[in-house]
């Protein structure tokens, strides 16, 4: 039942699972294509979950000292926003180190929440002293009561998804009845998720395979230029290439990412163009204002389903794609503006132009 919440942290998670029927129809899919829409969480992304979990665990362990602790975190932005939100509520200072390629909107949101932001060179390798990780470590050593919660190695990252995101998906699928018009296996048959730290996909996989459906296929999506995909040969062709999409992919393997094939069954690579085209498809067809990594996840899903006709063409199978965040953080990016403002004119736009070119008749 609806009730008054004590603070914004209580509005983290419990995001909807939404049918992507129009996209499915465009691609001739008979399976159910379902999107877990994480921008509807309080801070605007899937990372709200781990921020809340890491802060609360650190409090319980006595690692955070009220009025003194300074939370420092290297991030692509969304974890930082979740931490800044949590720390604003709980009264901790926050410093976020952020690579230069990350959007201005992310920095603005962080500063609005009271965080200090330090930009670092995008091209710096993860283990460089100039990287966002290196700078965070330097600040932690020098600033009294500084603490790095470390999303890359903190067990509460995947655990948050094993305990919340995964069970939410399972409950939504199981509680939705199968009908003649909407056939469902009533289990999660496939999950597709992009990998950044890898906590989301690792935690969701464990929830699926341990407690729900041991045969659930979990597919990881990794952008060209990143090295997270397995086998490593998938990465060789584009390793080190720059990519625009934010929040997924790395040049190192985070500790919280499981590369065990029992957790993540398959991997697929995507590129920026595919990702941003998929973002536009989700907006224009499903009305979902998602960000670039959501496009990566959807484009990866569609590419993978092309190789698995047995799933794509089976009525009632449930394929869940994780849509990590919304467009809020990317609206000044060239990839978005070029599609939103400078695309080919639609037939309706052409009709409007013709009407406006005609002389305005005087009323009689």
Secondary structure, DSSP 4 states (H G I P E B T S, - for coil): -----SSGGGGSS---EEE-HHHHHHTT--SEEEEEEGGGSTTSBTHHHHHHHHHHHHHHTT-S-TTT-EEEEEESSHHHHHHHHHHHHHT-EEEEEEETTS-HHHHHHHHHTT-EEEEE-TTS-TTSTTSHHHHHHHHHHHSTTEEE--TTT-HHHHHHIIIIIHHHHHHHHHHS---SSS---SS--EEEEE-SSSHHHHHHHHHHHHHT-TT-EEEEEEETT---SSSTHHHHTTTT------SS--SS--TT----TTT--EEEEE-HHHHHHHHHHHHHHH---B-HHHHHHHHHHHHHHHH-HHHHT-TT-EEEEEE-BBGGGGTTSHHHHHHHTSSPPPHHHHHHHHHHHSPPPPP-
